[in-house]
Amino acid sequence: RSKRPGNGSLGDLKEFGDALTADHFDAKTEVDKGVGGETFGFVVHDCFTNYTDCFPLVSKHSNNNITALNDFTGGNIWVKSFHADGAPEIKSAVEWLGWPFDPATPGRPSTNGIAEGKVKRVLNGIRTTIYQSGLAERWWSYACRHFCLADNIYSGAWEKRFNKKFSGPIIPFGAIIDFRPCPTRAIYKPIGKFQTKAVPGIFLGYHLGPGGKWSKDYYVAEISAFQKSIGDRGHIPVQRVKEIYYDKAKAWEFPLKEYNDKQRRTIDGNVDQSNPDDEVPSVPRTPAHVEVHVEEQKTAWDLPSEAPRDAELEVEDVIAP
């Protein structure tokens, strides 16, 4: 029996990095591109801890794969075996890193079964996350990492990798929160002496450093930015902040979901955006075409055959605690 992550036993795995596997998914069509222009997702999985992450990429160039793989491992882990299909951009990245590369059998996707299954699970997770949030599908480039983090926490993979439980709050993607705006952002406006220093916003995820370690920062966007961005107009500034606030006694609310449901499920839900006299609801739908600017640190990462049975598991439970 083969000792590789695709067909048969994985062998005697003892620690993170003993066996990694990875695969890309395609998002090249105009409707699928991420908010930062990302056209691919790179799903990487550690077979010992079952820890998975997904990196949005603007291209599959080997340099971007190298950056993502270094981010996954932290850059200080010696990978003993890396299994993937024979894609030259993956092979080139792995060989540049000096890791042993074990390619799948050409023309036999089932020999890359674990990676294929993880890609399927991440895609299902992204769809569920986006649907619950009410955000446009282009926000998959933020939703993918949020889903993977939540999945790692609830499955125990986070604790197995880091030997401790995740220390932060578990906040659903797209939930409304309050936060103190970043004072260095381009659109910053001074807060009046008698105004509250926190503003309502939409939660977009956690900032993860090299090796997947949480920096205790969050990605958020002011809800007013969504109110102003109708159709193709405007952009959504994404901010990286340290503090967020929410009522622990209340159920999570998804204001964009409520608006999008009205748009999709009622006859009178659509607003004629070409007519300035139309009344626009207080929280309009996230635009399908939107330029996203990330303050302080951008995460653009310039940087299926038969799948395992666990790929068929439901993913809703890891989205909203």
C-alpha positions as CSV (number, residue, x, y, z in Angstrom):
1,R,0.0,0.0,0.0
2,S,1.2,3.4,-0.9
3,K,2.3,5.7,2.0
4,R,1.1,8.9,0.5
5,P,-1.9,11.3,1.0
6,G,-4.0,10.0,-1.8
7,N,-4.1,6.2,-1.9
8,G,-3.6,4.0,1.1
9,S,-1.8,4.4,4.4
10,L,-0.1,7.7,5.4
11,G,2.6,5.8,7.3
12,D,3.7,6.7,10.8
13,L,3.0,10.4,11.2
14,K,4.3,12.0,14.4
15,E,4.1,15.7,14.0
16,F,3.0,18.7,11.9
17,G,4.8,18.7,8.6
18,D,5.4,15.0,8.3
19,A,3.0,14.9,5.3
20,L,1.4,17.8,3.5
21,T,-0.9,17.8,0.5
22,A,-2.4,20.6,-1.5
23,D,-4.4,21.5,-4.6
24,H,-5.9,24.6,-6.3
25,F,-9.4,25.6,-7.2
26,D,-10.2,27.9,-10.1
27,A,-12.0,31.3,-9.8
28,K,-10.9,32.9,-13.0
29,T,-14.3,33.8,-14.5
30,E,-15.4,37.4,-14.0
31,V,-18.2,36.4,-11.7
32,D,-15.9,34.3,-9.5
33,K,-13.0,36.6,-9.0
34,G,-12.3,37.7,-5.4
35,V,-12.7,41.2,-4.2
36,G,-8.9,41.8,-4.5
37,G,-8.8,40.2,-8.0
38,E,-7.9,36.7,-6.7
39,T,-8.4,34.1,-9.4
40,F,-7.4,30.9,-7.5
41,G,-7.6,29.4,-4.1
42,F,-4.7,27.2,-2.8
43,V,-5.9,24.7,-0.2
44,V,-3.1,23.2,1.9
45,H,-3.6,20.4,4.4
46,D,-1.4,18.8,7.1
47,C,-2.2,15.1,7.4
48,F,-1.0,14.6,11.0
49,T,-3.1,17.4,12.6
50,N,-5.8,17.6,9.9
51,Y,-5.1,21.4,9.9
52,T,-6.3,23.0,6.7
53,D,-6.0,26.5,5.3
54,C,-6.9,28.2,2.0
55,F,-4.9,31.1,0.5
56,P,-6.5,33.3,-2.2
57,L,-4.0,33.9,-5.0
58,V,-4.0,36.4,-8.0
59,S,-2.3,33.7,-10.0
60,K,-0.9,30.1,-9.7
61,H,2.6,31.3,-10.3
62,S,5.1,29.3,-8.3
63,N,6.2,32.4,-6.3
64,N,2.7,32.8,-5.0
65,N,2.6,29.1,-4.0
66,I,6.0,29.5,-2.2
67,T,4.6,32.5,-0.2
68,A,1.5,30.5,0.7
69,L,3.3,27.4,1.7
70,N,5.8,29.4,3.8
71,D,2.8,31.1,5.5
72,F,1.1,27.7,6.1
73,T,4.2,26.2,7.8
74,G,5.6,29.4,9.3
75,G,8.8,29.1,7.3
76,N,10.5,27.1,10.1
77,I,9.1,23.6,9.6
78,W,10.9,20.9,7.7
79,V,8.3,19.1,5.6
80,K,9.2,15.4,5.2
81,S,6.7,14.7,2.4
82,F,4.6,16.8,0.1
83,H,2.0,15.1,-2.1
84,A,0.1,16.9,-4.9
85,D,-0.9,16.5,-8.5
86,G,1.8,17.1,-11.1
87,A,0.9,20.8,-11.6
88,P,4.3,22.4,-12.5
89,E,3.6,25.5,-10.4
90,I,3.2,23.4,-7.3
91,K,6.1,21.1,-8.2
92,S,8.4,24.1,-8.8
93,A,7.4,25.7,-5.5
94,V,7.9,22.6,-3.4
95,E,11.3,21.8,-5.0
96,W,12.4,25.4,-4.5
97,L,11.6,25.0,-0.8
98,G,13.7,21.8,-0.7
99,W,10.9,19.5,0.4
100,P,10.5,16.0,-0.9
101,F,7.8,16.0,-3.6
102,D,5.6,13.0,-4.2
103,P,3.4,13.5,-7.2
104,A,0.1,11.8,-7.8
105,T,-0.3,9.4,-10.7
106,P,-1.0,11.3,-13.9
107,G,-4.6,10.9,-15.1
108,R,-5.7,9.3,-11.8
109,P,-7.2,12.1,-9.6
110,S,-8.1,9.5,-7.0
111,T,-4.4,9.2,-6.1
112,N,-4.7,12.8,-4.9
113,G,-7.8,12.0,-3.0
114,I,-7.2,13.8,0.3
115,A,-6.3,17.1,-1.3
116,E,-9.3,16.8,-3.7
117,G,-11.6,16.1,-0.7
118,K,-10.3,19.1,1.2
119,V,-10.8,21.4,-1.7
120,K,-14.4,20.2,-2.0
121,R,-15.0,20.8,1.8
122,V,-13.5,24.3,1.6
123,L,-15.7,25.2,-1.4
124,N,-18.8,23.9,0.4
125,G,-17.7,25.9,3.5
126,I,-17.2,29.1,1.5
127,R,-20.7,28.8,-0.1
128,T,-22.3,28.3,3.3
129,T,-20.4,31.1,4.8
130,I,-21.2,33.6,2.0
131,Y,-24.9,32.6,2.0
132,Q,-25.2,33.1,5.7
133,S,-23.4,36.5,5.7
134,G,-25.4,38.1,2.9
135,L,-22.1,39.4,1.3
136,A,-21.6,39.1,-2.4
137,E,-19.8,35.9,-3.7
138,R,-16.7,37.9,-4.5
139,W,-15.9,38.0,-0.8
140,W,-14.9,34.4,-1.0
141,S,-11.3,35.6,-0.7
142,Y,-12.0,36.6,3.0
143,A,-14.6,33.9,3.7
144,C,-12.2,31.0,2.8
145,R,-9.8,31.7,5.6
146,H,-12.6,32.4,8.1
147,F,-14.2,29.1,7.3
148,C,-10.9,27.2,7.5
149,L,-10.1,28.8,10.9
150,A,-13.5,27.9,12.3
151,D,-13.3,24.4,10.9
152,N,-9.8,23.9,12.5
153,I,-11.1,25.2,15.8
154,Y,-14.2,23.0,16.0
155,S,-12.5,19.9,14.6
156,G,-9.7,20.1,17.2
157,A,-7.0,20.6,14.5
158,W,-6.1,24.0,15.8
159,E,-5.5,22.6,19.3
160,K,-3.6,19.6,17.9
161,R,-1.2,21.8,15.9
162,F,-0.6,24.5,18.6
163,N,-1.1,22.4,21.7
164,K,-3.6,25.0,23.1
165,K,-7.2,26.1,22.5
166,F,-7.9,29.1,20.3
167,S,-7.9,32.1,22.6
168,G,-10.2,34.5,20.6
169,P,-13.9,34.9,20.3
170,I,-15.7,32.9,17.5
171,I,-17.4,35.5,15.4
172,P,-19.4,34.5,12.3
173,F,-18.4,36.0,9.0
174,G,-20.7,38.9,8.0
175,A,-22.0,39.5,11.6
176,I,-22.5,43.0,12.7
177,I,-20.1,44.2,15.4
178,D,-18.7,47.6,16.6
179,F,-15.1,48.7,16.4
180,R,-12.8,51.7,16.7
181,P,-11.8,52.8,13.2
182,C,-8.2,52.7,12.2
183,P,-6.9,56.3,12.5
184,T,-4.4,55.8,9.7
185,R,-7.0,54.9,7.0
186,A,-7.4,57.2,4.0
187,I,-11.1,57.9,4.7
188,Y,-10.6,58.6,8.4
189,K,-12.7,61.4,9.8
190,P,-11.9,62.8,13.3
191,I,-14.5,61.7,15.9
192,G,-16.2,64.5,17.7
193,K,-15.7,65.0,21.4
194,F,-19.2,63.8,22.2
195,Q,-19.5,61.1,19.6
196,T,-19.1,57.4,20.4
197,K,-15.6,56.2,19.4
198,A,-16.9,52.9,18.0
199,V,-18.8,52.5,14.7
200,P,-20.9,49.6,13.5
201,G,-19.3,47.3,11.0
202,I,-19.3,44.0,9.3
203,F,-16.9,41.2,10.5
204,L,-14.7,39.8,7.8
205,G,-12.3,37.6,9.7
206,Y,-9.1,37.3,11.7
207,H,-5.6,38.4,10.7
208,L,-3.3,35.3,10.8
209,G,0.4,35.7,10.8
210,P,3.0,33.2,9.5
211,G,2.3,29.7,10.5
212,G,-1.4,30.5,11.0
213,K,-0.9,32.2,14.4
214,W,-3.6,34.7,15.3
215,S,-2.2,38.2,15.7
216,K,-5.2,39.2,17.8
217,D,-6.2,41.6,15.0
218,Y,-9.5,41.5,13.0
219,Y,-10.6,42.4,9.5
220,V,-13.7,44.6,9.5
221,A,-15.5,47.1,7.3
222,E,-17.7,50.0,8.3
223,I,-21.4,49.3,7.6
224,S,-21.7,52.8,6.2
225,A,-19.3,51.8,3.3
226,F,-21.8,49.1,2.3
227,Q,-24.6,51.7,2.5
228,K,-22.7,54.0,0.0
229,S,-21.6,51.3,-2.4
230,I,-24.5,50.5,-4.7
231,G,-23.9,48.5,-7.9
232,D,-20.6,49.4,-9.3
233,R,-20.1,52.6,-7.4
234,G,-17.6,53.2,-4.6
235,H,-15.4,50.7,-2.8
236,I,-15.3,48.9,0.5
237,P,-12.3,49.9,2.7
238,V,-11.3,46.9,4.8
239,Q,-9.6,47.8,8.1
240,R,-7.3,45.7,10.3
241,V,-8.2,46.6,13.9
242,K,-7.3,45.5,17.4
243,E,-10.6,45.9,19.3
244,I,-14.1,44.9,18.4
245,Y,-17.3,45.0,20.6
246,Y,-20.5,43.0,20.6
247,D,-23.2,42.0,23.0
248,K,-22.5,38.5,24.1
249,A,-26.1,38.1,25.3
250,K,-27.6,38.7,21.9
251,A,-27.9,36.4,19.0
252,W,-25.7,37.2,16.0
253,E,-27.3,39.5,13.4
254,F,-26.5,39.6,9.7
255,P,-27.8,42.9,8.2
256,L,-26.6,42.2,4.7
257,K,-28.3,38.8,4.7
258,E,-31.6,40.4,5.6
259,Y,-31.3,42.9,2.7
260,N,-30.1,40.3,0.2
261,D,-33.0,38.0,1.1
262,K,-35.4,40.8,0.3
263,Q,-33.7,41.4,-3.0
264,R,-33.7,37.8,-4.1
265,R,-37.0,36.6,-2.6
266,T,-39.5,39.4,-3.1
267,I,-40.9,40.9,-6.3
268,D,-40.5,44.5,-5.1
269,G,-37.1,43.9,-3.5
270,N,-35.0,45.3,-6.3
271,V,-34.2,49.0,-6.4
272,D,-33.6,50.8,-9.7
273,Q,-30.1,52.0,-9.1
274,S,-30.2,54.3,-12.2
275,N,-32.9,56.4,-10.6
276,P,-31.5,58.7,-7.9
277,D,-35.0,59.3,-6.6
278,D,-35.4,55.7,-5.5
279,E,-35.3,55.1,-1.8
280,V,-32.3,53.0,-0.9
281,P,-32.6,50.8,2.2
282,S,-30.3,51.6,5.1
283,V,-28.1,48.5,4.4
284,P,-27.9,47.8,0.6
285,R,-26.7,44.7,-1.0
286,T,-23.0,44.2,-1.2
287,P,-22.0,45.2,-4.8
288,A,-21.0,42.3,-7.1
289,H,-18.2,44.5,-8.6
290,V,-16.4,46.3,-5.9
291,E,-12.9,47.6,-5.4
292,V,-11.5,46.6,-2.0
293,H,-8.8,48.5,-0.3
294,V,-7.3,46.9,2.8
295,E,-5.9,49.4,5.3
296,E,-2.5,48.7,6.9
297,Q,-2.0,45.3,5.4
298,K,-3.5,43.9,2.2
299,T,-4.2,40.1,1.9
300,A,-4.2,39.7,-1.9
301,W,-1.5,36.9,-1.6
302,D,0.7,37.9,-4.5
303,L,2.5,36.2,-3.0
304,P,-13.5,16.2,-8.4
305,S,-12.6,12.5,-8.5
306,E,-13.5,10.4,-5.6
307,A,-13.1,12.3,-2.4
308,P,-12.8,11.0,1.2
309,R,-16.0,10.5,3.0
310,D,-15.3,13.4,5.4
311,A,-15.6,15.7,2.4
312,E,-19.4,15.1,2.4
313,L,-19.8,16.3,6.0
314,E,-22.1,19.2,6.6
315,V,-20.2,22.5,7.2
316,E,-22.9,24.7,8.6
317,D,-22.0,23.8,12.2
318,V,-18.6,25.5,12.0
319,I,-19.9,28.8,10.7
320,A,-22.1,30.2,13.4
321,P,-21.6,29.0,16.9
